Amino acid sequence: MIHMKQLLRTTDPTIIAFAKALLQGEGIDCFEMDVNMSILEGGIGIFPRRLMVGDMDYTAACRTLADNGIELVGE
C-alpha cells in the first residue's frame, strides 16, 4: 500500500500542469486530486486542486519543485 502526501495545493491549473511535467520528467509519479470539484464549480477557480506524491518520493519531489520556483504546501 502506498501512502500519499500532499505536495502542492493551488487554484492555478498552470502551476499544477507545470509541476506534473517536472515530476514526470524526474520519474516521480504524482496524482492530481479535487479535479472533479474544480469542474463542478464551473472552472472559476475557487476550489484548489491538490497534487499528491508517494511517501518515498516526497523529498525528491519537494526538491524538484523548489528548485524550479514552485512554492510548496506549508512553506
PDB file of N, CA, C and O in Angstrom:
ATOM      1  N   MET A   1       0.839  -1.183   0.000  1.00  0.00           N
ATOM      2  CA  MET A   1       0.000   0.000   0.000  1.00  0.00           C
ATOM      3  C   MET A   1       0.886   1.250   0.000  1.00  0.00           C
ATOM      4  O   MET A   1       1.813   1.368   0.802  1.00  0.00           O
ATOM      5  N   ILE A   2       0.595   2.150  -0.884  1.00  0.00           N
ATOM      6  CA  ILE A   2       1.361   3.395  -0.991  1.00  0.00           C
ATOM      7  C   ILE A   2       0.611   4.502  -0.257  1.00  0.00           C
ATOM      8  O   ILE A   2      -0.574   4.730  -0.501  1.00  0.00           O
ATOM      9  N   HIS A   3       1.310   5.183   0.638  1.00  0.00           N
ATOM     10  CA  HIS A   3       0.733   6.330   1.324  1.00  0.00           C
ATOM     11  C   HIS A   3       1.103   7.578   0.546  1.00  0.00           C
ATOM     12  O   HIS A   3       2.242   7.736   0.108  1.00  0.00           O
ATOM     13  N   MET A   4       0.130   8.463   0.377  1.00  0.00           N
ATOM     14  CA  MET A   4       0.349   9.678  -0.390  1.00  0.00           C
ATOM     15  C   MET A   4       0.479  10.875   0.549  1.00  0.00           C
ATOM     16  O   MET A   4      -0.138  10.923   1.613  1.00  0.00           O
ATOM     17  N   LYS A   5       1.291  11.832   0.128  1.00  0.00           N
ATOM     18  CA  LYS A   5       1.445  13.082   0.860  1.00  0.00           C
ATOM     19  C   LYS A   5       1.113  14.229  -0.078  1.00  0.00           C
ATOM     20  O   LYS A   5       1.417  14.191  -1.270  1.00  0.00           O
ATOM     21  N   GLN A   6       0.483  15.247   0.487  1.00  0.00           N
ATOM     22  CA  GLN A   6       0.151  16.435  -0.294  1.00  0.00           C
ATOM     23  C   GLN A   6       1.415  17.245  -0.530  1.00  0.00           C
ATOM     24  O   GLN A   6       2.138  17.589   0.405  1.00  0.00           O
ATOM     25  N   LEU A   7       1.662  17.536  -1.774  1.00  0.00           N
ATOM     26  CA  LEU A   7       2.855  18.271  -2.163  1.00  0.00           C
ATOM     27  C   LEU A   7       2.532  19.727  -2.493  1.00  0.00           C
ATOM     28  O   LEU A   7       3.303  20.638  -2.191  1.00  0.00           O
ATOM     29  N   LEU A   8       1.391  19.918  -3.110  1.00  0.00           N
ATOM     30  CA  LEU A   8       1.044  21.229  -3.652  1.00  0.00           C
ATOM     31  C   LEU A   8      -0.462  21.400  -3.625  1.00  0.00           C
ATOM     32  O   LEU A   8      -1.206  20.451  -3.873  1.00  0.00           O
ATOM     33  N   ARG A   9      -0.912  22.616  -3.324  1.00  0.00           N
ATOM     34  CA  ARG A   9      -2.343  22.942  -3.386  1.00  0.00           C
ATOM     35  C   ARG A   9      -2.463  24.331  -4.003  1.00  0.00           C
ATOM     36  O   ARG A   9      -1.873  25.293  -3.512  1.00  0.00           O
ATOM     37  N   THR A  10      -3.237  24.424  -5.087  1.00  0.00           N
ATOM     38  CA  THR A  10      -3.361  25.701  -5.781  1.00  0.00           C
ATOM     39  C   THR A  10      -4.653  25.740  -6.599  1.00  0.00           C
ATOM     40  O   THR A  10      -5.206  24.704  -6.970  1.00  0.00           O
ATOM     41  N   THR A  11      -5.111  26.946  -6.865  1.00  0.00           N
ATOM     42  CA  THR A  11      -6.252  27.136  -7.762  1.00  0.00           C
ATOM     43  C   THR A  11      -5.787  27.423  -9.189  1.00  0.00           C
ATOM     44  O   THR A  11      -6.611  27.583 -10.089  1.00  0.00           O
ATOM     45  N   ASP A  12      -4.484  27.487  -9.398  1.00  0.00           N
ATOM     46  CA  ASP A  12      -3.924  27.794 -10.714  1.00  0.00           C
ATOM     47  C   ASP A  12      -3.604  26.499 -11.472  1.00  0.00           C
ATOM     48  O   ASP A  12      -2.638  25.815 -11.134  1.00  0.00           O
ATOM     49  N   PRO A  13      -4.399  26.156 -12.487  1.00  0.00           N
ATOM     50  CA  PRO A  13      -4.166  24.901 -13.215  1.00  0.00           C
ATOM     51  C   PRO A  13      -2.833  24.883 -13.970  1.00  0.00           C
ATOM     52  O   PRO A  13      -2.310  23.807 -14.259  1.00  0.00           O
ATOM     53  N   THR A  14      -2.279  26.049 -14.291  1.00  0.00           N
ATOM     54  CA  THR A  14      -0.997  26.062 -14.998  1.00  0.00           C
ATOM     55  C   THR A  14       0.150  25.623 -14.087  1.00  0.00           C
ATOM     56  O   THR A  14       1.108  25.002 -14.549  1.00  0.00           O
ATOM     57  N   ILE A  15       0.055  25.944 -12.793  1.00  0.00           N
ATOM     58  CA  ILE A  15       1.085  25.507 -11.846  1.00  0.00           C
ATOM     59  C   ILE A  15       1.016  23.999 -11.672  1.00  0.00           C
ATOM     60  O   ILE A  15       2.047  23.329 -11.615  1.00  0.00           O
ATOM     61  N   ILE A  16      -0.205  23.461 -11.587  1.00  0.00           N
ATOM     62  CA  ILE A  16      -0.372  22.004 -11.468  1.00  0.00           C
ATOM     63  C   ILE A  16       0.231  21.317 -12.699  1.00  0.00           C
ATOM     64  O   ILE A  16       0.967  20.340 -12.563  1.00  0.00           O
ATOM     65  N   ALA A  17      -0.072  21.817 -13.878  1.00  0.00           N
ATOM     66  CA  ALA A  17       0.432  21.205 -15.114  1.00  0.00           C
ATOM     67  C   ALA A  17       1.960  21.268 -15.164  1.00  0.00           C
ATOM     68  O   ALA A  17       2.607  20.292 -15.542  1.00  0.00           O
ATOM     69  N   PHE A  18       2.536  22.406 -14.787  1.00  0.00           N
ATOM     70  CA  PHE A  18       3.990  22.566 -14.782  1.00  0.00           C
ATOM     71  C   PHE A  18       4.632  21.618 -13.765  1.00  0.00           C
ATOM     72  O   PHE A  18       5.627  20.957 -14.063  1.00  0.00           O
ATOM     73  N   ALA A  19       4.059  21.559 -12.575  1.00  0.00           N
ATOM     74  CA  ALA A  19       4.588  20.678 -11.529  1.00  0.00           C
ATOM     75  C   ALA A  19       4.521  19.216 -11.961  1.00  0.00           C
ATOM     76  O   ALA A  19       5.476  18.467 -11.756  1.00  0.00           O
ATOM     77  N   LYS A  20       3.411  18.806 -12.554  1.00  0.00           N
ATOM     78  CA  LYS A  20       3.279  17.429 -13.023  1.00  0.00           C
ATOM     79  C   LYS A  20       4.332  17.110 -14.085  1.00  0.00           C
ATOM     80  O   LYS A  20       4.925  16.031 -14.069  1.00  0.00           O
ATOM     81  N   ALA A  21       4.559  18.032 -14.992  1.00  0.00           N
ATOM     82  CA  ALA A  21       5.557  17.820 -16.041  1.00  0.00           C
ATOM     83  C   ALA A  21       6.959  17.695 -15.444  1.00  0.00           C
ATOM     84  O   ALA A  21       7.736  16.835 -15.859  1.00  0.00           O
ATOM     85  N   LEU A  22       7.278  18.542 -14.481  1.00  0.00           N
ATOM     86  CA  LEU A  22       8.588  18.470 -13.825  1.00  0.00           C
ATOM     87  C   LEU A  22       8.776  17.135 -13.118  1.00  0.00           C
ATOM     88  O   LEU A  22       9.822  16.499 -13.242  1.00  0.00           O
ATOM     89  N   LEU A  23       7.753  16.715 -12.376  1.00  0.00           N
ATOM     90  CA  LEU A  23       7.845  15.460 -11.627  1.00  0.00           C
ATOM     91  C   LEU A  23       7.946  14.262 -12.558  1.00  0.00           C
ATOM     92  O   LEU A  23       8.738  13.350 -12.322  1.00  0.00           O
ATOM     93  N   GLN A  24       7.145  14.264 -13.611  1.00  0.00           N
ATOM     94  CA  GLN A  24       7.196  13.162 -14.568  1.00  0.00           C
ATOM     95  C   GLN A  24       8.554  13.104 -15.254  1.00  0.00           C
ATOM     96  O   GLN A  24       9.054  12.020 -15.557  1.00  0.00           O
ATOM     97  N   GLY A  25       9.151  14.264 -15.501  1.00  0.00           N
ATOM     98  CA  GLY A  25      10.485  14.313 -16.087  1.00  0.00           C
ATOM     99  C   GLY A  25      11.550  13.706 -15.189  1.00  0.00           C
ATOM    100  O   GLY A  25      12.582  13.234 -15.667  1.00  0.00           O
ATOM    101  N   GLU A  26      11.295  13.720 -13.891  1.00  0.00           N
ATOM    102  CA  GLU A  26      12.218  13.129 -12.917  1.00  0.00           C
ATOM    103  C   GLU A  26      11.844  11.686 -12.583  1.00  0.00           C
ATOM    104  O   GLU A  26      12.498  11.049 -11.758  1.00  0.00           O
ATOM    105  N   GLY A  27      10.798  11.172 -13.220  1.00  0.00           N
ATOM    106  CA  GLY A  27      10.361   9.799 -12.954  1.00  0.00           C
ATOM    107  C   GLY A  27       9.588   9.645 -11.662  1.00  0.00           C
ATOM    108  O   GLY A  27       9.525   8.551 -11.102  1.00  0.00           O
ATOM    109  N   ILE A  28       8.995  10.734 -11.182  1.00  0.00           N
ATOM    110  CA  ILE A  28       8.229  10.710  -9.941  1.00  0.00           C
ATOM    111  C   ILE A  28       6.740  10.672 -10.285  1.00  0.00           C
ATOM    112  O   ILE A  28       6.224  11.562 -10.961  1.00  0.00           O
ATOM    113  N   ASP A  29       6.063   9.631  -9.813  1.00  0.00           N
ATOM    114  CA  ASP A  29       4.628   9.524 -10.039  1.00  0.00           C
ATOM    115  C   ASP A  29       3.886  10.495  -9.139  1.00  0.00           C
ATOM    116  O   ASP A  29       4.249  10.679  -7.977  1.00  0.00           O
ATOM    117  N   CYS A  30       2.847  11.114  -9.681  1.00  0.00           N
ATOM    118  CA  CYS A  30       2.026  12.030  -8.893  1.00  0.00           C
ATOM    119  C   CYS A  30       0.567  11.837  -9.271  1.00  0.00           C
ATOM    120  O   CYS A  30       0.251  11.271 -10.317  1.00  0.00           O
ATOM    121  N   PHE A  31      -0.303  12.310  -8.415  1.00  0.00           N
ATOM    122  CA  PHE A  31      -1.732  12.159  -8.625  1.00  0.00           C
ATOM    123  C   PHE A  31      -2.413  13.473  -8.291  1.00  0.00           C
ATOM    124  O   PHE A  31      -2.190  14.040  -7.222  1.00  0.00           O
ATOM    125  N   GLU A  32      -3.238  13.953  -9.196  1.00  0.00           N
ATOM    126  CA  GLU A  32      -3.957  15.205  -9.000  1.00  0.00           C
ATOM    127  C   GLU A  32      -5.317  14.911  -8.384  1.00  0.00           C
ATOM    128  O   GLU A  32      -6.082  14.101  -8.908  1.00  0.00           O
ATOM    129  N   MET A  33      -5.613  15.572  -7.270  1.00  0.00           N
ATOM    130  CA  MET A  33      -6.895  15.377  -6.589  1.00  0.00           C
ATOM    131  C   MET A  33      -7.749  16.630  -6.693  1.00  0.00           C
ATOM    132  O   MET A  33      -7.247  17.726  -6.937  1.00  0.00           O
ATOM    133  N   ASP A  34      -9.032  16.448  -6.505  1.00  0.00           N
ATOM    134  CA  ASP A  34     -10.030  17.525  -6.488  1.00  0.00           C
ATOM    135  C   ASP A  34     -10.307  18.105  -7.869  1.00  0.00           C
ATOM    136  O   ASP A  34     -10.828  19.215  -7.979  1.00  0.00           O
ATOM    137  N   VAL A  35      -9.969  17.376  -8.912  1.00  0.00           N
ATOM    138  CA  VAL A  35     -10.237  17.832 -10.275  1.00  0.00           C
ATOM    139  C   VAL A  35     -11.738  17.932 -10.503  1.00  0.00           C
ATOM    140  O   VAL A  35     -12.210  18.895 -11.108  1.00  0.00           O
ATOM    141  N   ASN A  36     -12.487  16.954 -10.027  1.00  0.00           N
ATOM    142  CA  ASN A  36     -13.934  16.965 -10.234  1.00  0.00           C
ATOM    143  C   ASN A  36     -14.605  18.123  -9.512  1.00  0.00           C
ATOM    144  O   ASN A  36     -15.568  18.692 -10.027  1.00  0.00           O
ATOM    145  N   MET A  37     -14.122  18.480  -8.340  1.00  0.00           N
ATOM    146  CA  MET A  37     -14.682  19.644  -7.630  1.00  0.00           C
ATOM    147  C   MET A  37     -14.453  20.904  -8.452  1.00  0.00           C
ATOM    148  O   MET A  37     -15.320  21.775  -8.526  1.00  0.00           O
ATOM    149  N   SER A  38     -13.305  20.991  -9.053  1.00  0.00           N
ATOM    150  CA  SER A  38     -12.990  22.147  -9.875  1.00  0.00           C
ATOM    151  C   SER A  38     -13.927  22.236 -11.077  1.00  0.00           C
ATOM    152  O   SER A  38     -14.351  23.324 -11.466  1.00  0.00           O
ATOM    153  N   ILE A  39     -14.243  21.088 -11.656  1.00  0.00           N
ATOM    154  CA  ILE A  39     -15.159  21.056 -12.799  1.00  0.00           C
ATOM    155  C   ILE A  39     -16.569  21.426 -12.367  1.00  0.00           C
ATOM    156  O   ILE A  39     -17.257  22.166 -13.069  1.00  0.00           O
ATOM    157  N   LEU A  40     -17.009  20.915 -11.208  1.00  0.00           N
ATOM    158  CA  LEU A  40     -18.356  21.190 -10.707  1.00  0.00           C
ATOM    159  C   LEU A  40     -18.586  22.667 -10.418  1.00  0.00           C
ATOM    160  O   LEU A  40     -19.688  23.179 -10.613  1.00  0.00           O
ATOM    161  N   GLU A  41     -17.537  23.355  -9.951  1.00  0.00           N
ATOM    162  CA  GLU A  41     -17.712  24.767  -9.630  1.00  0.00           C
ATOM    163  C   GLU A  41     -17.648  25.651 -10.868  1.00  0.00           C
ATOM    164  O   GLU A  41     -17.693  26.876 -10.758  1.00  0.00           O
ATOM    165  N   GLY A  42     -17.546  25.053 -12.022  1.00  0.00           N
ATOM    166  CA  GLY A  42     -17.640  25.806 -13.265  1.00  0.00           C
ATOM    167  C   GLY A  42     -16.338  26.402 -13.747  1.00  0.00           C
ATOM    168  O   GLY A  42     -16.335  27.241 -14.648  1.00  0.00           O
ATOM    169  N   GLY A  43     -15.238  25.985 -13.164  1.00  0.00           N
ATOM    170  CA  GLY A  43     -13.943  26.471 -13.632  1.00  0.00           C
ATOM    171  C   GLY A  43     -13.612  27.887 -13.222  1.00  0.00           C
ATOM    172  O   GLY A  43     -12.752  28.519 -13.835  1.00  0.00           O
ATOM    173  N   ILE A  44     -14.288  28.410 -12.180  1.00  0.00           N
ATOM    174  CA  ILE A  44     -13.999  29.782 -11.766  1.00  0.00           C
ATOM    175  C   ILE A  44     -12.832  29.859 -10.777  1.00  0.00           C
ATOM    176  O   ILE A  44     -12.397  30.950 -10.407  1.00  0.00           O
ATOM    177  N   GLY A  45     -12.331  28.701 -10.355  1.00  0.00           N
ATOM    178  CA  GLY A  45     -11.100  28.671  -9.579  1.00  0.00           C
ATOM    179  C   GLY A  45     -11.227  28.928  -8.098  1.00  0.00           C
ATOM    180  O   GLY A  45     -10.297  29.459  -7.491  1.00  0.00           O
ATOM    181  N   ILE A  46     -12.355  28.569  -7.485  1.00  0.00           N
ATOM    182  CA  ILE A  46     -12.461  28.790  -6.043  1.00  0.00           C
ATOM    183  C   ILE A  46     -12.044  27.584  -5.221  1.00  0.00           C
ATOM    184  O   ILE A  46     -11.699  27.729  -4.048  1.00  0.00           O
ATOM    185  N   PHE A  47     -12.068  26.393  -5.811  1.00  0.00           N
ATOM    186  CA  PHE A  47     -11.641  25.195  -5.106  1.00  0.00           C
ATOM    187  C   PHE A  47     -10.238  24.807  -5.570  1.00  0.00           C
ATOM    188  O   PHE A  47     -10.019  24.570  -6.758  1.00  0.00           O
ATOM    189  N   PRO A  48      -9.293  24.744  -4.642  1.00  0.00           N
ATOM    190  CA  PRO A  48      -7.934  24.375  -5.036  1.00  0.00           C
ATOM    191  C   PRO A  48      -7.826  22.902  -5.413  1.00  0.00           C
ATOM    192  O   PRO A  48      -8.569  22.058  -4.912  1.00  0.00           O
ATOM    193  N   ARG A  49      -6.902  22.621  -6.291  1.00  0.00           N
ATOM    194  CA  ARG A  49      -6.547  21.246  -6.638  1.00  0.00           C
ATOM    195  C   ARG A  49      -5.311  20.884  -5.833  1.00  0.00           C
ATOM    196  O   ARG A  49      -4.504  21.747  -5.488  1.00  0.00           O
ATOM    197  N   ARG A  50      -5.171  19.589  -5.538  1.00  0.00           N
ATOM    198  CA  ARG A  50      -4.021  19.114  -4.781  1.00  0.00           C
ATOM    199  C   ARG A  50      -3.211  18.151  -5.632  1.00  0.00           C
ATOM    200  O   ARG A  50      -3.757  17.369  -6.410  1.00  0.00           O
ATOM    201  N   LEU A  51      -1.905  18.225  -5.469  1.00  0.00           N
ATOM    202  CA  LEU A  51      -1.005  17.303  -6.141  1.00  0.00           C
ATOM    203  C   LEU A  51      -0.365  16.437  -5.061  1.00  0.00           C
ATOM    204  O   LEU A  51       0.260  16.939  -4.127  1.00  0.00           O
ATOM    205  N   MET A  52      -0.534  15.127  -5.211  1.00  0.00           N
ATOM    206  CA  MET A  52      -0.081  14.168  -4.217  1.00  0.00           C
ATOM    207  C   MET A  52       1.061  13.325  -4.796  1.00  0.00           C
ATOM    208  O   MET A  52       1.110  13.053  -5.995  1.00  0.00           O
ATOM    209  N   VAL A  53       1.975  12.921  -3.911  1.00  0.00           N
ATOM    210  CA  VAL A  53       3.052  12.001  -4.292  1.00  0.00           C
ATOM    211  C   VAL A  53       3.180  10.953  -3.198  1.00  0.00           C
ATOM    212  O   VAL A  53       2.734  11.157  -2.069  1.00  0.00           O
ATOM    213  N   GLY A  54       3.792   9.837  -3.542  1.00  0.00           N
ATOM    214  CA  GLY A  54       4.045   8.790  -2.562  1.00  0.00           C
ATOM    215  C   GLY A  54       5.058   9.240  -1.528  1.00  0.00           C
ATOM    216  O   GLY A  54       5.921  10.074  -1.800  1.00  0.00           O
ATOM    217  N   ASP A  55       4.935   8.661  -0.317  1.00  0.00           N
ATOM    218  CA  ASP A  55       5.864   8.993   0.768  1.00  0.00           C
ATOM    219  C   ASP A  55       7.325   8.882   0.348  1.00  0.00           C
ATOM    220  O   ASP A  55       8.147   9.736   0.681  1.00  0.00           O
ATOM    221  N   MET A  56       7.631   7.832  -0.378  1.00  0.00           N
ATOM    222  CA  MET A  56       9.032   7.581  -0.739  1.00  0.00           C
ATOM    223  C   MET A  56       9.572   8.617  -1.726  1.00  0.00           C
ATOM    224  O   MET A  56      10.783   8.825  -1.799  1.00  0.00           O
ATOM    225  N   ASP A  57       8.692   9.265  -2.480  1.00  0.00           N
ATOM    226  CA  ASP A  57       9.111  10.258  -3.474  1.00  0.00           C
ATOM    227  C   ASP A  57       8.998  11.689  -2.966  1.00  0.00           C
ATOM    228  O   ASP A  57       9.381  12.624  -3.669  1.00  0.00           O
ATOM    229  N   TYR A  58       8.481  11.871  -1.764  1.00  0.00           N
ATOM    230  CA  TYR A  58       8.153  13.210  -1.275  1.00  0.00           C
ATOM    231  C   TYR A  58       9.368  14.144  -1.236  1.00  0.00           C
ATOM    232  O   TYR A  58       9.293  15.272  -1.724  1.00  0.00           O
ATOM    233  N   THR A  59      10.464  13.693  -0.670  1.00  0.00           N
ATOM    234  CA  THR A  59      11.645  14.556  -0.542  1.00  0.00           C
ATOM    235  C   THR A  59      12.188  14.967  -1.909  1.00  0.00           C
ATOM    236  O   THR A  59      12.504  16.136  -2.130  1.00  0.00           O
ATOM    237  N   ALA A  60      12.294  14.013  -2.814  1.00  0.00           N
ATOM    238  CA  ALA A  60      12.787  14.325  -4.165  1.00  0.00           C
ATOM    239  C   ALA A  60      11.818  15.249  -4.896  1.00  0.00           C
ATOM    240  O   ALA A  60      12.241  16.144  -5.628  1.00  0.00           O
ATOM    241  N   ALA A  61      10.523  15.035  -4.699  1.00  0.00           N
ATOM    242  CA  ALA A  61       9.514  15.875  -5.352  1.00  0.00           C
ATOM    243  C   ALA A  61       9.583  17.306  -4.819  1.00  0.00           C
ATOM    244  O   ALA A  61       9.501  18.264  -5.588  1.00  0.00           O
ATOM    245  N   CYS A  62       9.733  17.445  -3.508  1.00  0.00           N
ATOM    246  CA  CYS A  62       9.861  18.785  -2.911  1.00  0.00           C
ATOM    247  C   CYS A  62      11.062  19.517  -3.482  1.00  0.00           C
ATOM    248  O   CYS A  62      10.975  20.693  -3.833  1.00  0.00           O
ATOM    249  N   ARG A  63      12.170  18.823  -3.571  1.00  0.00           N
ATOM    250  CA  ARG A  63      13.398  19.426  -4.090  1.00  0.00           C
ATOM    251  C   ARG A  63      13.227  19.842  -5.555  1.00  0.00           C
ATOM    252  O   ARG A  63      13.652  20.927  -5.951  1.00  0.00           O
ATOM    253  N   THR A  64      12.609  18.980  -6.348  1.00  0.00           N
ATOM    254  CA  THR A  64      12.395  19.277  -7.772  1.00  0.00           C
ATOM    255  C   THR A  64      11.551  20.531  -7.948  1.00  0.00           C
ATOM    256  O   THR A  64      11.891  21.408  -8.742  1.00  0.00           O
ATOM    257  N   LEU A  65      10.450  20.615  -7.208  1.00  0.00           N
ATOM    258  CA  LEU A  65       9.574  21.778  -7.362  1.00  0.00           C
ATOM    259  C   LEU A  65      10.216  23.043  -6.800  1.00  0.00           C
ATOM    260  O   LEU A  65      10.124  24.109  -7.409  1.00  0.00           O
ATOM    261  N   ALA A  66      10.859  22.932  -5.656  1.00  0.00           N
ATOM    262  CA  ALA A  66      11.512  24.101  -5.059  1.00  0.00           C
ATOM    263  C   ALA A  66      12.625  24.634  -5.965  1.00  0.00           C
ATOM    264  O   ALA A  66      12.797  25.845  -6.101  1.00  0.00           O
ATOM    265  N   ASP A  67      13.371  23.727  -6.576  1.00  0.00           N
ATOM    266  CA  ASP A  67      14.443  24.134  -7.492  1.00  0.00           C
ATOM    267  C   ASP A  67      13.912  24.877  -8.713  1.00  0.00           C
ATOM    268  O   ASP A  67      14.649  25.609  -9.374  1.00  0.00           O
ATOM    269  N   ASN A  68      12.631  24.685  -9.005  1.00  0.00           N
ATOM    270  CA  ASN A  68      12.012  25.334 -10.154  1.00  0.00           C
ATOM    271  C   ASN A  68      11.059  26.462  -9.740  1.00  0.00           C
ATOM    272  O   ASN A  68      10.243  26.915 -10.542  1.00  0.00           O
ATOM    273  N   GLY A  69      11.166  26.908  -8.492  1.00  0.00           N
ATOM    274  CA  GLY A  69      10.433  28.083  -8.049  1.00  0.00           C
ATOM    275  C   GLY A  69       8.965  27.873  -7.728  1.00  0.00           C
ATOM    276  O   GLY A  69       8.197  28.835  -7.699  1.00  0.00           O
ATOM    277  N   ILE A  70       8.565  26.643  -7.489  1.00  0.00           N
ATOM    278  CA  ILE A  70       7.169  26.380  -7.133  1.00  0.00           C
ATOM    279  C   ILE A  70       7.070  26.285  -5.620  1.00  0.00           C
ATOM    280  O   ILE A  70       7.751  25.475  -4.991  1.00  0.00           O
ATOM    281  N   GLU A  71       6.207  27.128  -5.038  1.00  0.00           N
ATOM    282  CA  GLU A  71       6.009  27.155  -3.601  1.00  0.00           C
ATOM    283  C   GLU A  71       5.202  25.948  -3.170  1.00  0.00           C
ATOM    284  O   GLU A  71       4.174  25.635  -3.771  1.00  0.00           O
ATOM    285  N   LEU A  72       5.660  25.274  -2.140  1.00  0.00           N
ATOM    286  CA  LEU A  72       5.033  24.045  -1.683  1.00  0.00           C
ATOM    287  C   LEU A  72       4.091  24.303  -0.521  1.00  0.00           C
ATOM    288  O   LEU A  72       4.109  25.375   0.084  1.00  0.00           O
ATOM    289  N   VAL A  73       3.262  23.303  -0.214  1.00  0.00           N
ATOM    290  CA  VAL A  73       2.350  23.354   0.918  1.00  0.00           C
ATOM    291  C   VAL A  73       3.175  23.526   2.180  1.00  0.00           C
ATOM    292  O   VAL A  73       4.196  22.862   2.355  1.00  0.00           O
ATOM    293  N   GLY A  74       2.734  24.415   3.059  1.00  0.00           N
ATOM    294  CA  GLY A  74       3.406  24.589   4.342  1.00  0.00           C
ATOM    295  C   GLY A  74       4.650  25.456   4.281  1.00  0.00           C
ATOM    296  O   GLY A  74       5.354  25.593   5.282  1.00  0.00           O
ATOM    297  N   GLU A  75       4.929  26.028   3.155  1.00  0.00           N
ATOM    298  CA  GLU A  75       6.123  26.893   3.063  1.00  0.00           C
ATOM    299  C   GLU A  75       5.708  28.338   2.882  1.00  0.00           C
ATOM    300  O   GLU A  75       6.563  29.218   2.784  1.00  0.00           O
TER     301      GLU A  75
END
